Amino acid sequence: MFAFFAIMMLLQLVFVLTLMPETRNVSLEELQKHLVGNDVKLRRVHLSGARVKV
C-alpha cells in the first residue's frame, strides 16, 4: 500500500513541476491572459531553482 502512495506522490510532483505555471510575481491580468490563451509567457521553476521562460 505504501508503494502505491509513493508512486502517486512522485507522479504528482512531476505533474506540478512540468505542467503548472509559476505564478510568483505575475499580475492577475497576466495570469488571466495566460489561462484564456493569449500568448503571455509564465516562468516555470525547475528543481535546480533556475527559472526558464516557456
Contacts in CASP RR format, 6 or more apart in sequence:
PFRMAT RR
TARGET T0000
AUTHOR 0000-0000-0000
METHOD contacts of the structure
MODEL  1
MFAFFAIMMLLQLVFVLTLMPETRNVSLEELQKHLVGNDVKLRRVHLSGA
RVKV
17 44 0 8 1.000
17 45 0 8 1.000
17 46 0 8 1.000
17 47 0 8 1.000
18 44 0 8 1.000
20 44 0 8 1.000
21 34 0 8 1.000
21 42 0 8 1.000
21 43 0 8 1.000
21 44 0 8 1.000
21 54 0 8 1.000
22 42 0 8 1.000
22 43 0 8 1.000
22 44 0 8 1.000
22 45 0 8 1.000
22 51 0 8 1.000
23 31 0 8 1.000
23 42 0 8 1.000
26 42 0 8 1.000
26 43 0 8 1.000
30 40 0 8 1.000
30 42 0 8 1.000
31 42 0 8 1.000
33 40 0 8 1.000
34 40 0 8 1.000
34 41 0 8 1.000
34 42 0 8 1.000
41 53 0 8 1.000
41 54 0 8 1.000
42 54 0 8 1.000
43 51 0 8 1.000
43 52 0 8 1.000
43 53 0 8 1.000
43 54 0 8 1.000
44 51 0 8 1.000
44 52 0 8 1.000
44 54 0 8 1.000
45 51 0 8 1.000
46 52 0 8 1.000
END
